Amino acid sequence: MRAIGQSRPPGTNERTPGEDPADPKRWAAVKALFLDVVERPPSERSAALDERCAGDEALRHEVESLLASEAQASGFLEVPAQALISDPDSPPWRPRFGPGDHLGAYEILEFIAAGGMGEVYRARHTVLGRVVAIKTVGSGLSEPTARRRLIREAQHAATLAHANVCTIYEVGEADDQPFIVMEYIDGRQLRDVLRDTPPELPRTLRIGIQVAGALAHAHEHGIIHRDLKSSNVAIDSTGRAIVLDFGLAKRLPSDSGTRRDSTLTTHGMLAGTLSHMAPEVLLGAEADVRSDIWALGVLLYELATGELPFSGRTSYETSAAILADPPRPMGTQVPLALRLVIERCLAKNPDARYQRGSDVQAALDAIERRRSWPVVGSLIVSMRRRTLLIIAAAVIAAPVLLWVGERVSREFTRAVPTRVSTLALLPLANATGDPGSAYYAEGVTDALIAQLGAVTNVRIISWPSALRVASEATSPSEVARRLGANMIVEGTLRRASGRIAIDLRLVDPAGGRVLWSDRYDRDARDVLALQADVVRALALAIRLTIRPEAEDRLATVRAVRPDVYEEFLKGRYEWNQRTSQSLKQAAAHFTRAVELDPTYAPAHAALADSYNQLGTVLVGSGSPRQFRPLAEAEAIKALQLDPYSAEAHAALGYARHYQLQWSDAEREFRRAIELNPSYALVHVWYANLLMSRLRLDEALREVRAARELDPFSLIVNTNVAWILEFSGKHQESIDQLERTLALDSSYVQAHMRLADALVSTGRFDEAIAHARRVVDLTGRTPSSLGALGKTQARAGLRADARATLNEMLSRARTEYVPAWSIASVYAALGEVDSAVAWTERAYDEGSNVIAYLAVDPVARSLRGQPRFDRLLARVGLIGLK
């Protein structure tokens, strides 16, 4: 675009690229110049245009057209709303009609107010006796244009029938004079109410709900207002808010392709009021529902603070603030819930705002319901302004007042229990129409659960248990009973055309009644912000306390490339399968994510988890010497990017545990639990650390806390049994493992642990059967052969144990076989020297089993051997009891 002030090349009459008035960039420049010039006195405008346009006659013509439109529009389009309300300070005006004159069946009672293009009167129907307001056409505009505007406004508003929209009774004509008959409002403009003093929070919410409801009604009928502001809202004598003046309204295009109504504004005419204009409208885009939402946000901000969110010394400064600056900070007197609603309305990107007036109405209504229960608190606060005697009386009456408050609470907020202790967010249904995208809905569900656990103060059921129960239960009450939850959240996820939409429902477990619902929609790049929106909304809907340190994290959510997030979610999907092959695939996805975006901390933390698991004995896919340094490095990278990542602290704690850095590991686990008490796996890993240090009672408490969070998790339940076994509670361990296998009879770790527990009680045949089942399920992996050989030796089947051991020794020549798998068979056979030698090799390769030498029954049989005891001392386990 040619810069403002640059002249056209000599001899050129055609427009150059960028000079088309419909070009958004050109139009933005025209508006900027107009907004600067319109602030000047009329006598100075010509000189300013000479200087700023510098020979660009097209630019000058467009700005002069704007100035002419502004002068013409300043009357009819700006005054009608205030003219519907009696105003004793109205400027002098020579009205066309006087008291006693008639317009059709209406007798004029008094002139109210007027602008350059219209006049408004208070009148009475001579038959019905109804007092009304009548809008007529003034003399300042050509009759055909005024008639069209008047009729258009009536047609728009007459389609609306809502308690908070000014009612249109009829359109009439008398002596060739068109007029509109509408509701007469005995009240004040909201602008004047705000000028006196901003309303208190309950009234702010009530007005906001009513105005949002009026907009919602208009939007449902295909009409946008385009000039919502405090002077276009009246407050009648009962306190009802009424939206006025659809003079700038236009009809949205219908799905059937009906031609939209003309706005009767020429190109360049600013339809609306600058301080309330949405950024996209300032840049030349068509006004739509979302620009009304912006104006509603401005109105709510003004209601809450008594000021406008964007202002400047000139119109140019104001427009610049709207386009580029955040709204001015709201004081602490504005509750967080209301601030979040206002901020979402005032998002620069229209797609990031609420998408319907009904969405804002629902959000404000939810805030009002949640704040309505502490009536007693409000009464006592107001009483503090009175005498101490009254305060004392209020304190004495507190039990009665509390009872009344509870009754009020039940009437107005029956939606939510007084206290939500356990929340179950069920897996979001995949509504994309593509079964191959199920991983995305599952991953987002998992992420939401993790975030809710990290920022709120209630127990959040983990994803695996929520998934299992949701697939089996037949009613919300059954889901709640089996998960131990007293609140259920259901929802769906849609992904299409680069956007993500989540629909949520809060369900009463007792009766299955939907207590609250909302929809969240953002660009795919903003999926993390979308998740933050959902978390904030749920916290508000069920009155959860967001931890103070989490507020900033929710408010400063970064964008993430869609391809990065998809790789991350695919990795999480594979990680949740927890097989050797799926962990390798998970690591590949996470690696791709960090290659695409090295600054994305969750991918680094998840990659650390994958490396940690790939280096364990049970998975047995690689040496811990190879994988554990990689896990530590990725966890540290994640923490450098996000020191508040519970997952990264947990992954680092896991690595440090098996590096035998006991204090460092415990510190990391504790920090992870502090950051997210609902993260079940970190409780498991911390319990394993405590068990390895023979702090068995603490370990049981911690692992049972994990089970409360994830009651149907195979991993969690198996670890509960493992700690029970090492605590000497053999039958409890067996019972726990049998319940676990009832959930999934093919779960390898449960069979392996059950074989050990059965050996401890002398049930050798059953133990060998479970050990053989492990071998079959895993395809004879080295670790499964180690478990079988150990069980055979402990059962007295020495020849069978020797044959299994020889197979492992043979395979160790060509592939990785965990050293402890061989050491455990030697130890069970009583071949101490070989057992100790292979245990030392397990130490050299960094095997996680070394951490459990003080507690594992097979390892404990080596106690008293000098080399073994020296090894215990070296790893810091000597002297533990």
Order of alpha helices (4+ residues) and beta strands (2+ residues): alpha-alpha-alpha-alpha-beta-beta-beta-beta-alpha-beta-beta-beta-alpha-alpha-beta-beta-beta-beta-alpha-alpha-alpha-alpha-alpha-alpha-alpha-alpha-beta-beta-alpha-beta-alpha-alpha-beta-beta-beta-alpha-alpha-alpha-alpha-alpha-alpha-alpha-alpha-alpha-alpha-alpha-alpha-alpha-alpha-alpha-alpha-alpha-alpha-alpha-alpha
